Amino acid sequence: MNKFSLAILSVSIFLAACEDPAANKARALTSAPSARPASSQVAAVPGRGESLPITPENSKVLFTGSKVTGRHDGGFNQFTGLIGLVNEKPEESSVKIDIETGSVFTDAEGLTKHLQTEDFFLVREFPKASFESTKIVPDAENAGTYTVTGDLELRGVRKAVIFPATITVSPAEVAVNSEFSINRKDFGILYAGKADDLIRDDVVIKLDLKTPRKK
């Protein structure tokens, strides 16, 4: 391989490392939270509905963060939640999930430990993050696609967020899939990173929920 080819290869690798994983993802809209207080308990379901537990055995809560020189993938190992399915219609249903921030994991051990500190999740003061839906609206043009509105609490900051999701109700399970980005600074995570390796503000959130229904 000649020097010119090596130079092209080096530039290609550099540009790939610098790609922003949030660039092509829907960005969640944030605003003041709903008027009701945040619940510390898993949401209750009306008597006519089904309570479908969300657990690490059937679901995944993942994220991707990036900086100038690359990206890191991670998620949470411990969380509990509930899908309250009503009349088999997502728009009449609800979802609630509580996440143990200390269960965070990433593809780099040093980063995992750093995320638990005051620079990021500040686990010792805020051991839980939570999300509770307030409204689910079907997309009139795309069957199975919904706009989800709910309250997200992270690092003690609670805001309303709006993001897209694909929701499928079958006799066997309810599946929820969503991939969107949030601005970490909206939730008080302000750490900039190193001067020559700054951390991007937008973080991709990936939800893959597959809650089985009782036979």
N, C-alpha and C positions, 0 to 999 in steps of 0.2 A: 504494500500500500504506500503510495507516494505522500509527500508532505501536504499537498493540496487536499487529498482525500481525507487525511487525518484531521486537517483543519475543519473540513466540512462536518466530519463525524463529531468532533469536539463541540462545535457550535450547535449541532442537532441535539446532543445530549444535554447541553446547558439549557437550551430553550425548553426541552421536555421537562427538565427539573423545575423550571420557573413557571410552568403552566399553573394557572389558578384553577383548582378543582371546582370552585364555586361559580366560575364564570358562566357556565351553561346551565346552571340550576336555578329554579324559581326561588326568588328571594322572599322569605316570609315577611309580611307586613307587621310591624309592631306598633302598639298604641297603649293607652291607659288600660288597665285590666277591667274586667266586668265589675259591677257594683257589689256583687256578693263576695263575702270573704272567702279566701282560699280554704279548701277543705283539707284536713290532715288525714282523713279517712278515705278509703276507696269508695267511689260514688255508689249510691244505692240504686237499685233498678226497680221500676214500677212492677207491681205484682203480675202484670200480663207479659212481662219481658223475661229474657234469659240472662243470667249472669255468667259470663265466660271469662275465666281467669287468664290474665296475661302473666306468663312466667318465663324465666330464661330457658326453660326446656322447649317452649313452643315459639319463642319470639326473639328478636334481636333489636338492640338500640345501639346504633353505631354513629361514628362521626369521622370526618376528615378535615384536618387543619393543614394550613400550608404557610410557608415563609418564602423568602426570596429564592432560597437555594433548593427547595424541594417541598415534600408533603409528608404527613404522617397519618396513618389510619389507626382508629381506636374504637372504643365502645365501653359498655358497662356490663359487668358480670352479674350484678344483683339488682333486681327490680321486681316490683309487684304491681298488678293493676287489674283492670276489669273492663271488658266491653259489655255495656248494657244494651243488648239487642232487643228492640221493641218492634213487633209486627213484621219482623224480617226486613225492615226498612232502615238503612243507615241514617236517613234524614230524621228519623224519630228516635234514634239511638244515641249513645254517649260512650266516651272512652275516658278512662282515668288511669294514670300511671305514676308511681312513686319510684324514684331512682336513688340508689345508694351511691353517692358520689365517690366514696372511698373505694368502690369496686371498679374504678376506672382502669382500663388497660390500653396499651398502645403497642406499636411495633418497635419501641425502644424503651428499655428498662429505665434509663435515666429520665426520659421524658415522662413516663408514667409517674414517677416519684415527684417530679416537678409540678405536674398538673394538680397534685394534692395540696400544694402549698398556697400561700397567700397571693402568689402571682396569678393563680388561675381559680380553682374551685374552692380553695380555703376550707378544706374538708372538716377541720376541727370545729369550725363555727357553723358550717352549713353542710351537715352530713347528708341532706336529702335535696333532690331537685324533683319537681313534679309538673305534670301537665294534666289539665282537665278541660274537656271540650265544653263549649257553650252553644255551638251551632254547627250543623253539618248540612250543606246545601248541595244537591245534585247538579251536575253540569247538564244543561238542557241539550247540548249538542254531542256530548261524548258519554255514552252509557258507561257506568261503572266509575266515572271520575267525579270527585266531589271537592268542594272547598270547605276546609275544616277551620273553624274559629275556636279558640280556647285560651285559657290562661296558662302561661309557662312561668314557673318560678325557678330561678337559678341564682345561686349565690345571694339569696335573700331579696332579690329583685323580682317582682311579679309584673308581667306585661301580657296584654292580649296579643296573640299571634294569629296570622291567617296564612294557610299554606294548602297546596293541592295534595290530594291523595287518591289512590285507586282502592276501592273497597268492593270486595266480592263476598256475597252471602250464599253459601251452598248448604245442602243438608249435612255435610260433614264438618264445616268450619266457617269461621268468618276471617277473611284475610284482609289486612290493611297494609298497603305499601306506599311509602312516600319518601321523596328525596328533595330537600330544599335547603336553603342556607339562611343562617341568622347572623346578625352582627354581634360579635361577642361583647363589644363595648356597650351595647344596649343593656347588658346585664352586669356591668361593673367589672368586666375582665379587661383590664387596661394595659397589661404588660406588653411592652413593645418588642421585646427580643433584643438581640445584640445589634449594635449600630450598623454592622455590615451584613446583617442577616435578619431583617425585620419580619415580624409575624403579620400575616394578613388579617384583616378584621373579620372577614366572612368565613364562617365554618359550616361545612355541609353536614346536615343531620340526615340519617338514614333510618327509617322505621320499617321493620319487616315483622308484622304481627300475624300469627296463624293460630287462632284460638279454636280448639276443637269444641264441637257441640256435643251434648249428651245424646246418645243413641236412644 
